[in-house]
């Protein structure tokens, strides 16, 4: 979905609540194969350089995580650190861009019951004990806001633009036992939603893409079984 420029603008703009003038998306692939374990780990994250309606450039990191464990938290740390170290190229000029992260989680955070939160910063004047609305380019490039989506907490709410975007990822109304194809329960009442549902429909009926999804599902069943067995041994 993210390789479609129009959808990428819709996706990112919905979270930022801003009109996105331009977007350049780069996917970051990493594959590790352990022949002894018979396991291959594949990661796919996205980096988007965007220009907002106010002519501000930002770097958006989009990460997808299906399981919760210490190793993956450290991966987030390392990945974020690598992005802070990199120089960005905007119109032929090298610069450091402000970063915003979007984490899409396939597990629940027990302390947070809503499907989507924004972790936002503010500038607090500690001398005068008040929040200031002034911004600094230096501070903006050293700190960042974050959005966290819990896919398992998405409900059938369908009111705001964010509701409508999240509704596509709701984990209900599947029409096959492998949970690959689902019936969308709402009316796609915007061109962006129609585009998104069309992309997903084409993926769902394409035999090559279905096979890839089935392989990934089998890999995750193997991983979960391995972790479950390790946890049983640790409990003993």
N, C-alpha and C positions, 0 to 999 in steps of 0.2 A: 504493500500500500504506500509506503513512504517514498518509493521511487517515482510515484506520480506527483509531479510538482503541485498540481492544484490541490490534491488531497493533503500534501505536506503543509501547504499554507493554511488550509482549513483546520488540520489537526493542531498545529502549533498556535495558530491565532486564537483558537477556542480556549486553550489554557491561559495564554497571555492576555486574553481579552483585548487584543490589538489587531488592526489590519496589517497583514504581512504583504509588503510590496514585492519582495523577491526572496527566494529560498534556494539554497544549494545543498542538497543532501548527499552525504557520503556514508555508505555502510562499511562497518569495520568487522571483518570476518576473522575468526580464530578457530582453528581445529587442532585438537590434540588426540592422538590415538595411542591407546595402551593395548598392545597385542596380547599380553599375558592375561589382562582382565577381559579382553574381548570387547573393549569399550572405546567409543570415539566421542569426545566432547566438542560440540560445535556452539560457538557464541556468535550472535549477530546483533550488533548495536549500531546506532545511527548518530552521526554528527550533522547538524544543520547550521549553516551560516545564514542568518536572516537579516533583512533590512525592514524595519518597521515603517509605519506611515509618517513617523517623525524623523525619518532618515537616520535612525540609530541602528548600528550594526551590533548583533549579538551572536554568540555561539550557543546552540541548544544541543545538549547531550540527552539522547533517548536510550534508556537501557531497559531490557526485558529480563525478568528473573522469575523462574518457576518454582524454585525451592529456597528455603531459608536455612542457611548454615554459615558457619564462621568463615569458610573459604571464600564464599561469594561476597560477604561483606568486605573482606580484604581486597577482593577483585575490584569492587566499587571504589575503594580508597585509591588503589594503584591507578586505575583508569582515570579517575578525576585528577590525580596528581600529574599524570602524563599530559593531560589536556591543558593544565595550568602552565606547564613548561613549554608548550608549543607556541611558536609564533604563527599568527594567522595572516593570510594574504587577502587583502581587500582592494580590488581595483589596481593590482600591481604594487600595492604598498604593504609592507610588513608591519603588523601591530599586534597588541594583545587585546583580545575582545572580552567583554563581560560574558560570564557563563551562567546559563540556567539549565537545571537538570530536570528531566521527567523520568520517573521510575515507574514502570508498569509491573506490578507484583502479582504472581499467581498464588499467593498465600496470604493469610490474614495476619495483620498486626493486632494482637489481642487488646491493646490499649486504645486503638483508633477504630471506631465503629462505622465511620462514613466511608463511602467508596472513593472519595478524592479529597485530598487536602493540599493546601499551599503553605509551605514554610517560607514566610516572608521576613525580610529584615526591616528594621527601621533605624534611624540615626537618633540616638538619645544623647542630649547634652547633659553630661553628668555634673557639670558645674552649676547649671541653672535648673537641673532636674526637670527637663521637658523634652518632648520629641520635636526634632526639627525637620522641616520638609526640604531642606537644601541637600543636594546630592554632590558627590565628589567623584570625578572620573577615576581617581586613584583608588578610592574605596570600592567602587563598583567592580573594578577589575581584580580585586583581591578577595571578594566575598561573592556569594551567589544565593539566589532564591531556588527553591526546589518544589516540584509537584510530585505527589505520590498517589498512584492509582492502585486500589485493591480490587482486582477483577472479581474476586469471589464475593465482594460486598455490593456489587452493582445491582440495583433493583429495577423494577419496571417503570420507575418515574420517567416522565417524558414531557418536560416543560421547557427547560432552558436549552441553549445551544450545547452546553456541556452534557446535560442529560441525554440529548439525542446522539451525541458522539459516543458516550459511554454505553448507550443501549445496544450498540452493535456488538460489544464485547461481553454482554451479559451471558452467563453460562447456563442458560435454560433454553427450552424449546428446540432441542436437537431432534432431528427426524431419522437419524441412523444410530445404531448401537455404538459405533466408534466415536460419536460426538464430533463429527467433522462438518456435517451440514446441519444448519438450523433454520427454522422458519422465523423470519423477522416479524414480530407481533405488532409493529407500529407502521404508520404511513410515512414513507420517506418524503417529507414535505419541503425539502430544499434540494437544489441541484447538487450540493455537496454530498448530502446523504444518499441521493440517488447514485452518484458516482461511486461512493464507498460500497454500497450494497451490490452494485454491479460488479465491482472488482472482486468482492468476496464470492459472489455467485459464480463467476468465471473460474475462480480458483477451486471452488467446491466441486465443479463438474469436470474439471480437467483431470484426466487419469494420471498424468505424470505428477502433478502437484498433490493429488490425493495420496499417491504412493509415498511421496516424500513425507507427508504428514503422518501416515501410518507408521513409517520407519521411525520417525521422531517419537511417536507415542510409545512404540515398543522399547526404544532406548530409555525413555523416562520410567517405564515400568521396571526395567532392569536396574536402573539407578536407585529407584525407591525401594526395591526388594533388597538391594545390597545394603542400603542405609538401615533398613528395618532389621536385617540380620545383625548388623554391627551394633545397633542399639540394644538388641536383646543380649548380646554378649557383654556389653558394658553394664547392663543392669545386673547380670549375674555376678 
